[in-house]
């Protein structure tokens, strides 16, 4: 497996950005940026052997700096939303940056440049988040590791350590379109998740956990993503589609929690994770992106891609009944997600 690097420009703050290309013997190719650790492209063959780029993104660094959709980005310190942009830990309340109305969403890592090195067949991107960055306690030392396997699997490993109690929830925000263009309403999806966390009008959890059975939220059997997306169901009408935290039925990372297929390309995606949940997002606001255009000069339409953001539950620090996201000194945060293409 080969890894090569090249310049990808300079940020508006004067920071040099590198692009690494990972390529295996089967011809799968993945491009990763030091800006936001972003997955810029994933190119795999379709059923006819033609190369297809199956993720959304931008051709230029300026696009990533101007964009509002987090295309391909590594996000944190806390992926997803924290209600009221604050949480309490150890009896102390920590106010966070309000970057999503009155709430906190994803964090600042998607706007930062990381230090990258190649270690064998793995690209490692590292950064130190200082105590108090965006309001979070503790100096967090962390890394994101990308490995492209010969079986066409992109492996993403996360590691983090802290010098004070803090909360951590990392994810990757890639948008997949298994046909490579158009919308994803015909992409078929299976999701091994029989429950989800109910959301309110701001896509924040209410604290209730609901079954998917008998509702348009059910992907336990394969169906087109668009089959019930427009159903008259409050959880869908609140956010113009799917933007929900699904609780995975199993934490066995050797078994795929999701399988998706491009109905035109025949490309199949299998997803695996050590995380307890996944945010299914169907690009409900991609057409509102603040960047002028996506790759190839295309203005992406609504529902141009779907995300499988493996994670802990949104707003967990404010819901004691949700799995804990607290990281203590002396502990190491470890999570892994694998996207494999067939």
C-alpha positions as CSV (number, residue, x, y, z in Angstrom):
1,X,0.0,0.0,0.0
2,X,1.5,3.3,-1.1
3,X,1.2,6.8,0.5
4,X,2.3,9.9,-1.2
5,X,2.0,13.6,-0.2
6,X,1.7,16.9,-1.9
7,X,1.0,20.5,-1.1
8,X,-2.7,21.5,-1.0
9,X,-2.2,25.2,-0.5
10,X,-2.0,27.7,2.4
11,X,-4.9,28.6,4.7
12,X,-6.1,32.2,5.1
13,X,-4.1,32.2,8.4
14,X,-0.9,31.3,6.6
15,X,-0.7,27.6,7.5
16,X,0.6,25.1,4.9
17,X,-1.8,22.2,4.2
18,X,-0.8,18.8,2.9
19,X,-2.8,16.2,1.0
20,X,-1.9,12.5,1.3
21,X,-3.0,9.9,-1.2
22,X,-3.4,6.3,0.0
23,X,-3.7,3.7,-2.7
24,X,-3.9,-0.1,-2.5
25,X,-3.1,-2.8,-5.1
26,X,-6.8,-3.1,-5.9
27,X,-6.9,0.4,-7.2
28,X,-8.8,2.0,-4.4
29,X,-7.6,5.5,-3.7
30,X,-8.2,7.8,-0.7
31,X,-7.1,11.4,-0.3
32,X,-6.7,12.9,3.2
33,X,-6.0,16.5,4.1
34,X,-4.1,17.9,7.1
35,X,-6.9,20.5,7.2
36,X,-9.6,19.0,9.4
37,X,-8.1,15.5,8.8
38,X,-10.7,15.7,6.0
39,X,-11.4,12.7,3.8
40,X,-11.4,14.6,0.5
41,X,-12.1,11.6,-1.8
42,X,-12.6,7.9,-1.8
43,X,-12.3,6.4,-5.3
44,X,-13.5,2.8,-5.8
45,X,-14.5,0.8,-8.9
46,X,-18.2,0.3,-9.8
47,X,-19.7,-2.9,-11.1
48,X,-18.2,-2.2,-14.5
49,X,-14.8,-1.4,-13.1
50,X,-15.1,2.3,-13.6
51,X,-13.6,4.6,-10.9
52,X,-16.2,6.4,-8.8
53,X,-15.6,9.1,-6.1
54,X,-18.1,8.2,-3.4
55,X,-17.7,11.1,-1.0
56,X,-18.6,14.8,-1.3
57,X,-16.0,17.5,-0.9
58,X,-14.2,20.4,-2.5
59,X,-11.4,20.7,-5.1
60,X,-9.7,23.5,-3.2
61,X,-8.6,24.5,0.3
62,X,-10.7,27.7,-0.1
63,X,-13.8,25.5,-0.4
64,X,-13.1,23.7,2.9
65,X,-12.5,27.0,4.7
66,X,-15.7,28.5,3.3
67,X,-18.0,25.5,3.5
68,X,-20.5,24.9,6.2
69,X,-21.3,21.1,5.8
70,X,-18.2,19.5,7.4
71,X,-17.5,17.5,4.3
72,X,-15.2,14.6,5.2
73,X,-14.0,16.3,8.4
74,X,-12.8,14.9,11.7
75,X,-15.0,16.6,14.4
76,X,-14.6,17.2,18.1
77,X,-13.9,17.7,21.0
78,X,-17.5,16.7,21.1
79,X,-19.2,15.4,17.9
80,X,-22.9,16.4,17.5
81,X,-24.8,18.9,19.7
82,X,-24.6,19.9,23.3
83,X,-27.7,21.7,24.4
84,X,-27.3,25.2,25.7
85,X,-23.6,25.0,24.9
86,X,-22.7,24.0,28.5
87,X,-22.3,20.9,30.6
88,X,-21.5,20.0,34.2
89,X,-18.6,17.8,35.2
90,X,-17.4,17.2,38.8
91,X,-19.8,19.8,40.1
92,X,-18.5,22.5,37.8
93,X,-20.4,24.0,34.8
94,X,-18.4,24.6,31.7
95,X,-19.8,27.0,29.1
96,X,-18.9,26.2,25.5
97,X,-18.7,28.2,22.3
98,X,-22.2,28.8,20.9
99,X,-21.7,27.9,17.3
100,X,-25.1,26.5,16.4
101,X,-27.7,29.0,17.6
102,X,-27.8,28.6,21.4
103,X,-26.0,25.2,21.2
104,X,-22.6,23.8,20.6
105,X,-22.0,21.6,17.5
106,X,-19.0,19.5,16.7
107,X,-16.3,21.8,17.8
108,X,-13.3,23.5,16.3
109,X,-11.1,20.6,15.0
110,X,-12.8,20.8,11.6
111,X,-11.2,24.2,11.1
112,X,-7.7,23.3,12.2
113,X,-4.5,22.1,10.5
114,X,-2.9,18.9,12.0
115,X,0.6,17.6,12.0
116,X,0.9,14.5,9.9
117,X,3.4,11.6,9.6
118,X,3.4,8.3,7.8
119,X,4.1,5.3,10.0
120,X,4.3,2.2,7.8
121,X,1.0,1.9,5.9
122,X,-0.8,4.3,8.2
123,X,-1.2,8.1,8.0
124,X,-1.2,9.6,11.5
125,X,-2.5,13.1,12.2
126,X,-1.9,14.7,15.6
127,X,-2.8,17.8,17.6
128,X,-2.9,19.1,21.2
129,X,-6.0,20.8,22.3
130,X,-5.2,23.2,25.1
131,X,-7.1,23.4,28.4
132,X,-10.0,25.8,27.9
133,X,-10.2,25.6,24.1
134,X,-13.9,26.4,23.3
135,X,-14.5,26.0,27.0
136,X,-13.6,22.4,27.4
137,X,-11.5,21.4,30.5
138,X,-8.2,19.6,30.2
139,X,-5.3,19.6,27.7
140,X,-6.2,16.9,25.3
141,X,-3.5,15.1,23.3
142,X,-5.0,13.1,20.4
143,X,-4.4,11.5,17.0
144,X,-6.4,10.3,14.1
145,X,-5.0,7.3,12.2
146,X,-6.0,6.4,8.6
147,X,-5.1,3.0,7.1
148,X,-6.2,1.7,3.7
149,X,-6.3,-2.1,3.7
150,X,-6.0,-4.3,0.7
151,X,-9.6,-5.5,1.1
152,X,-10.8,-1.9,0.2
153,X,-11.4,-1.0,3.8
154,X,-10.6,2.5,5.1
155,X,-9.8,2.1,8.9
156,X,-10.1,5.2,11.1
157,X,-8.6,5.0,14.6
158,X,-8.9,7.6,17.3
159,X,-6.7,7.9,20.4
160,X,-6.8,10.6,23.1
161,X,-5.4,11.4,26.6
162,X,-6.1,14.2,29.0
163,X,-4.5,15.8,32.0
164,X,-7.9,16.7,33.6
165,X,-11.4,15.2,33.5
166,X,-13.1,16.1,30.3
167,X,-15.6,14.8,27.7
168,X,-14.6,13.3,24.4
169,X,-16.7,12.2,21.4
170,X,-15.0,12.0,18.0
171,X,-16.4,11.1,14.6
172,X,-15.8,11.5,10.9
173,X,-18.3,13.5,8.9
174,X,-17.9,12.0,5.4
175,X,-20.9,12.2,3.1
176,X,-21.3,9.1,0.9
177,X,-23.0,8.9,-2.5
178,X,-22.5,5.4,-3.8
179,X,-23.5,6.4,-7.3
180,X,-21.0,9.3,-7.3
181,X,-23.4,12.0,-8.4
182,X,-27.0,13.1,-8.1
183,X,-29.0,12.4,-4.9
184,X,-28.8,9.4,-2.6
185,X,-32.5,8.7,-2.3
186,X,-32.2,5.5,-4.2
187,X,-29.1,4.2,-2.3
188,X,-30.3,1.2,-0.3
189,X,-29.4,1.1,3.4
190,X,-29.6,-1.5,6.2
191,X,-28.9,-0.3,9.7
192,X,-28.7,-2.7,12.7
193,X,-30.3,-0.4,15.1
194,X,-33.8,-1.0,16.6
195,X,-33.9,2.2,18.7
196,X,-33.0,5.9,18.3
197,X,-32.9,8.9,20.5
198,X,-35.8,11.2,20.0
199,X,-34.9,14.7,18.7
200,X,-36.6,18.1,19.2
201,X,-36.9,20.9,16.7
202,X,-33.2,21.8,17.1
203,X,-32.1,18.1,16.6
204,X,-31.3,17.9,20.2
205,X,-32.2,14.8,22.2
206,X,-35.2,14.9,24.4
207,X,-33.9,12.1,26.6
208,X,-36.4,9.6,25.3
209,X,-35.3,6.5,23.5
210,X,-37.8,5.2,20.9
211,X,-38.2,2.0,18.9
212,X,-37.9,2.2,15.1
213,X,-40.4,-0.6,14.6
214,X,-43.5,0.5,12.7
215,X,-42.1,3.9,11.8
216,X,-40.2,5.4,8.9
217,X,-37.1,5.3,11.1
218,X,-36.8,1.6,10.5
219,X,-33.8,0.4,8.4
220,X,-33.4,-3.0,10.1
221,X,-34.2,-4.4,6.6
222,X,-32.8,-2.9,3.5
223,X,-34.7,-0.1,1.9
224,X,-34.0,3.0,-0.3
225,X,-33.0,5.9,1.8
226,X,-35.7,8.0,0.1
227,X,-38.5,5.4,0.5
228,X,-40.0,7.1,3.6
229,X,-38.0,10.2,3.9
230,X,-40.9,12.5,3.0
231,X,-43.4,10.6,5.3
232,X,-45.7,12.7,7.5
233,X,-43.8,11.7,10.7
234,X,-42.8,14.4,13.1
235,X,-39.2,13.2,13.6
236,X,-38.6,13.6,9.9
237,X,-40.6,16.8,9.2
238,X,-38.7,18.5,12.0
239,X,-35.4,18.4,10.1
240,X,-36.4,17.7,6.5
241,X,-35.2,14.1,6.6
242,X,-33.0,11.9,8.7
243,X,-30.7,13.5,11.2
244,X,-30.9,11.1,14.1
245,X,-28.8,9.2,16.5
246,X,-29.4,5.5,16.1
247,X,-28.4,3.2,19.0
248,X,-26.6,0.2,17.6
249,X,-27.9,-3.3,18.5
250,X,-24.4,-4.7,18.9
251,X,-21.0,-3.3,19.8
252,X,-19.2,-6.2,18.0
253,X,-16.9,-4.4,15.7
254,X,-16.3,-7.5,13.6
255,X,-19.9,-7.3,12.3
256,X,-21.1,-4.5,10.1
257,X,-23.6,-2.2,11.7
258,X,-24.6,-0.8,8.3
259,X,-24.7,-1.9,4.7
260,X,-25.5,0.5,1.8
261,X,-25.6,0.0,-1.9
262,X,-25.6,2.4,-4.9
263,X,-28.6,1.3,-7.0
264,X,-26.9,2.5,-10.2
265,X,-23.2,1.8,-9.5
266,X,-23.5,-1.5,-7.6
267,X,-20.9,-0.2,-5.1
268,X,-21.6,-1.7,-1.6
269,X,-20.4,0.0,1.6
270,X,-20.1,-2.0,4.8
271,X,-19.5,0.0,8.0
272,X,-18.1,-1.3,11.3
273,X,-17.4,0.5,14.6
274,X,-16.6,0.2,18.3
275,X,-18.9,3.1,19.0
276,X,-22.4,2.6,20.6
277,X,-24.3,4.8,18.1
278,X,-24.4,6.4,14.7
279,X,-25.9,9.6,13.4
280,X,-27.7,9.0,10.1
281,X,-27.8,12.3,8.3
282,X,-29.2,12.6,4.7
283,X,-27.7,15.9,3.7
284,X,-31.0,17.8,4.4
285,X,-29.2,21.2,4.2
286,X,-26.4,20.5,1.7
287,X,-28.0,22.8,-0.8
288,X,-27.5,25.7,1.8
289,X,-23.7,25.2,1.9
290,X,-21.8,28.4,2.2
291,X,-19.1,27.4,-0.2
292,X,-19.8,28.3,-3.9
293,X,-19.6,24.7,-5.2
294,X,-18.4,21.2,-4.5
295,X,-16.0,19.1,-6.5
296,X,-16.0,19.5,-10.2
297,X,-17.8,22.9,-9.9
298,X,-21.0,21.1,-8.9
299,X,-23.5,22.8,-6.6
300,X,-24.6,19.8,-4.5
301,X,-28.4,19.4,-4.3
302,X,-30.3,18.5,-1.1
303,X,-29.9,14.8,-0.3
304,X,-26.6,14.7,-2.3
305,X,-25.0,12.4,0.4
306,X,-25.6,10.5,3.5
307,X,-23.5,10.4,6.7
308,X,-22.9,7.5,9.0
309,X,-21.3,9.4,11.9
310,X,-20.2,6.8,14.5
311,X,-20.4,8.3,17.9
312,X,-21.6,8.4,21.5
313,X,-25.0,9.9,21.9
314,X,-25.5,13.7,21.4
315,X,-25.6,15.8,24.6
316,X,-24.5,12.8,26.7
317,X,-22.9,15.1,29.3
318,X,-26.3,16.5,30.1
319,X,-28.1,13.1,30.2
320,X,-26.8,10.8,33.0
321,X,-28.8,7.9,31.6
322,X,-26.8,8.0,28.3
323,X,-23.4,6.2,28.1
324,X,-20.7,8.3,29.6
325,X,-18.3,10.3,27.5
326,X,-16.0,11.3,30.4
327,X,-12.3,10.8,30.0
328,X,-10.1,10.8,33.1
329,X,-6.4,11.4,33.4
330,X,-4.5,8.1,33.1
331,X,-7.1,6.7,30.7
332,X,-6.8,6.4,26.9
333,X,-9.8,7.1,24.7
334,X,-9.8,4.5,21.8
335,X,-12.4,4.1,19.1
336,X,-12.4,2.7,15.6
337,X,-14.6,2.9,12.5
338,X,-14.1,1.0,9.3
339,X,-15.7,1.8,5.9
340,X,-15.2,-1.2,3.5
341,X,-16.2,-1.1,-0.1
342,X,-17.2,-4.1,-2.2
